[in-house]
Amino acid sequence: MSFSLSLLCEEAITKHHHKTSSRVKMAYLTS
């Protein structure tokens, strides 16, 4: 279940591709 959520989050980040998304991605990776 968590794996699917991770894929959805990554897909959303890739679709948006904004500065905010990059910040969220970095925060997600660091946390």
N, C-alpha and C positions, 0 to 999 in steps of 0.2 A: 504494500500500500504506500509506504513512504517513498519507495523507489519511483512509483508512478507520479507522486506529487513532485518529486525532484525534477522529473522529466518535464512536467507541465510548467513548473517555475522557469526552468531553463529555456523552454520554448517561448514563454511569454517574454523573457528578457531578450531573446534573440529577435522576436517580432518587434518589440518597442525600439530597442537599440538607442536609448536616450542616455544622457549623462546620468540621470537619476538611476536608470537601470544598471549602469556600470557601477554606480556607488552601491546599489543594493547587492549586486553580484559580488563585489569586493567584500562587503560586510558579511555576506553569506559564506564566502570562502574562508574569511578570517575567523568567523565564529564556528 
